[in-house]
Amino acid sequence: MKIVLDARWIFPEITGIGAYTRELIRELARLDDQNRYVLWFASADLRDRTATETGWTDAPNFSAEILPCGLFTAANQWQAPRRLRALAADVYHSPNFMIPFLAFPRHRRGRTAAVVNIHDLIPLLFPEWTPQALKSRLHPLYRAIMRQVVVRADHVITGCEQARHDILQHLLPNRDGAAKVTAIYDGVAASYRPASTTAKTEPPTILYVGRMDPYKNVPALIRLFARLLKEQHVAARLRLIGPRDARYPEVANTIAHEGVADHVDWDGYVPDEELHHAYQTATVFVLPSLYEGFGLPVLEAMASGTPVICSHRASLPEVAGHAAWLIDPDNESAWVQALATCCTQPDQAAQWRTKGLARAAEFTWTRTAEQTIQVYHALADKVGAR
């Protein structure tokens, strides 16, 4: 088959979806020498950077094209279908929810099958947790787009069973669509590993990695950290890695209100090498989210040898298993106690470190790619019949 993988979801600053796309390319190029792949990039710079990072240029069945129109533009809606026809593509794979609708008519199937990733439905299910996002502000339009995507796609990939359940319940009600939605877990890149020494930073460092949207619950984390300092008298630092977002000033406002600015390091976006080091040297990683479609930083921290405390909601119990403190995000006292334990009782932290390393080892990008190839092959008969 000829498979077009839309790598335009890889941006200059790597997001979760960009990391997913990059790692999938790396493993597909290593594993699959039978199918032909065409990668679409937004620019030559991103094409070349991804080639260096993944080695896809070493695979003779891989090639790339520059498709400079934006993923959410009108130009993409007519240029992408035209290019798919010219390539005689058998499968088009979008690693995120947007697809070129004209290539995939609702009431008849073209010759190209569509595979699409839907990582979560947070703006659809909880628009109040992403209030300034365009998806939330245009909620009826976003809902209509998501329903069209699922109906028109030949197969939907999502990251966990919780997300699969949400997709079936909210986007395919009263439809016999269960077979077209598959949960394929994300993996952890091999670059996430413990440091050669297990020494952690002093004073203890509590690490958060992610966005600042309300569903991430970062203001609550700031309040918990303030209680740790004032009530438990633990001399710790809080490190936030994630870009500042002018739409959501609550994080900065809470830091100021709680009077902990001198104890907080907010680094914004950091490159991969610095992120790896941050995980390795942190005392504990925390993710107090109200909802996650997967929660990859949990596994990245575990693979780096760092204990994890996270919310017990949505996908996080499914991903973390029994290898993390799983706590109700509304139970602030339990969070404060867990943070104090991890920062002051190294024996306890070491036990969770061991559990986390074993858990993270179960999630590999190799398995993600293998199961994705199975999805492609399952579409072969459909493609051949068109």
C-alpha positions, 0 to 999 in steps of 0.5 A, a space after each residue: 500500500 501507499 500510505 500518506 502520513 501527515 507529519 504537519 502536526 510536528 511543529 517547531 516546538 514539540 507538543 504531545 501530538 508532535 512527539 507521537 507523530 515523530 516516534 511513529 515515523 521513527 518506528 514505522 521506518 524501522 519496522 515496515 519495509 513492505 508499504 510505501 510511505 509519503 510524509 507530508 511536512 509543513 516546511 523543509 526545516 521541519 522535514 530535515 529536523 525530523 529526518 535527523 531525529 528519526 532516520 526515516 531517510 535511511 528507509 528506501 520506501 519512505 519519501 517526503 513532500 512539503 504541503 505548506 498549507 495550514 491544517 485548519 485552512 480552506 486551502 488544505 481542504 482542497 489541496 490535500 485531496 488533490 494531492 492524495 488523488 495524484 499520489 494514488 494513496 491507499 491510506 491517509 493517516 492524520 495523527 490528530 482529528 482534522 482531515 481533508 473532508 473532500 477526500 472522504 465523502 460521507 455517503 460514498 467512499 473514495 479510493 483512499 482510506 482514512 485513519 485518524 487519531 483522536 487523542 481525547 474529547 476534553 473540549 467536547 466533554 468539558 468545554 469549561 475546562 478549556 474556556 479560551 480554546 477556539 474549540 470551546 468557544 465554537 463548541 457547536 462547530 467543533 462538535 459537528 466537525 468531530 462527528 463528521 471526522 468519525 463518520 467519514 474516517 475508515 478507522 479511528 485510533 485513540 490512546 486508551 480504553 477510556 478515550 475509546 469509550 468516550 468516542 463511542 459514547 459521544 460521537 458514535 451513539 446508536 451506530 455499529 461503530 465499535 469495530 472502527 475505533 481501536 485503542 493503541 497505547 502510546 510508548 515511551 522513547 528510549 531516551 527517557 531513562 534514569 541518570 547514571 547516578 540516582 542522586 536527586 536535586 537538593 532541595 527536593 524538586 517537585 516537577 510538573 510538565 504540561 500546558 496551563 489549561 484549567 483541566 490541568 489543575 495547575 493552580 491547585 498544584 500551586 496551592 498544594 505546594 504552598 501548604 507543603 511549605 507552610 504546614 509540613 515545613 518541607 523545604 522544596 522547590 516546584 518546577 513548572 515546564 510548559 509555556 505560559 498562556 496569556 489566556 489563562 493567567 490563573 497560574 501566575 496569579 496563584 503563585 503571587 497570591 500564595 506568596 511562593 514565587 521565590 520557590 517556583 521555577 517556571 521554565 516554559 518550553 524546553 528542548 528534549 535534552 533539558 526535559 530528560 534531565 529535568 525528569 531524571 533529577 526531580 524528586 517527584 513528578 506530579 500531574 493533578 489533572 481533572 482529565 487526561 486522554 492518555 498522560 504521557 508525561 506520567 510514563 516519561 517520568 517513570 521511565 526516567 526513574 522518578 516517582 509519580 503522584 497523579 490524579 485518579 481520574 479518566 485515563 490516568 489509572 489505566 496508564 499508571 497502573 499500580 505504579 503511582 500514587 493515585 489521588 482524588 484531585 479534590 483531596 488536597 490533604 492527601 496530596 500534601 501528605 503524599 508530597 511530604 512523604 516523597 520529599 522526606 522519606 527516600 525509602 518510600 520514594 525508592 519503592 515507587 521508583 522501582 514500580 514506575 520503571 517496571 510499568 514504563 517498560 510495558 509501553 513501547 513505541 515499537 508496539 504502538 507502530 506494530 499495532 498501527 501497521 495492523 490497522 493499515 493492513 486491516 484496511 487493505 481489503 477495503 482499499 482493494 475493493 474501491 
